[in-house]
Amino acid sequence: MTIYSNFLLIFFFFWNAHKNFNSIDSHVFVLLFKIKKLCFFYTFEYRKSLNSIR
């Protein structure tokens, strides 16, 4: 649960940071790219922790 709450916190942080820009369109792609990277990283870490528990 903490992994996903951290992800939500990071997501809202990036979203609020990007909302302040005038040209949101160009920044949305950067935001989506960061989210994709974070999703991959967190799912990878999550699977690693699951395997270590077993």
C-alpha positions as CSV (number, residue, x, y, z in Angstrom):
1,M,0.0,0.0,0.0
2,T,2.8,2.4,0.8
3,I,4.2,2.0,-2.7
4,Y,1.0,3.1,-4.3
5,S,0.4,6.0,-1.9
6,N,3.9,7.2,-2.6
7,F,3.1,7.0,-6.3
8,L,-0.1,9.0,-5.8
9,L,1.8,11.7,-3.9
10,I,4.5,11.9,-6.7
11,F,1.7,12.0,-9.3
12,F,-0.1,14.9,-7.7
13,F,3.2,16.7,-7.1
14,F,4.1,16.5,-10.8
15,W,0.5,17.3,-11.8
16,N,0.4,20.5,-9.6
17,A,3.9,21.5,-10.9
18,H,2.8,21.1,-14.5
19,K,-0.6,22.9,-14.0
20,N,1.3,26.1,-13.4
21,F,2.7,26.3,-16.9
22,N,1.0,28.2,-19.6
23,S,1.6,25.7,-22.4
24,I,0.3,22.5,-20.7
25,D,0.2,20.5,-23.9
26,S,4.0,20.2,-24.3
27,H,4.4,19.4,-20.6
28,V,1.7,16.7,-20.6
29,F,3.9,14.5,-22.7
30,V,6.8,15.0,-20.2
31,L,4.4,14.2,-17.3
32,L,3.1,11.0,-19.0
33,F,6.7,9.9,-19.7
34,K,7.6,10.4,-16.1
35,I,4.6,8.5,-14.9
36,K,5.4,5.6,-17.3
37,K,8.9,5.5,-15.9
38,L,7.6,5.6,-12.3
39,C,5.0,2.9,-13.0
40,F,7.7,0.7,-14.4
41,F,10.0,1.3,-11.6
42,Y,7.4,0.8,-8.9
43,T,6.0,-2.4,-10.4
44,F,9.5,-3.7,-10.8
45,E,10.3,-2.9,-7.1
46,Y,7.0,-4.3,-6.0
47,R,7.6,-7.6,-7.8
48,K,11.1,-7.8,-6.3
49,S,9.7,-7.3,-2.8
50,L,7.1,-9.9,-3.4
51,N,9.7,-12.4,-4.5
52,S,11.9,-11.6,-1.5
53,I,8.9,-12.2,0.8
54,R,8.4,-15.7,-0.7
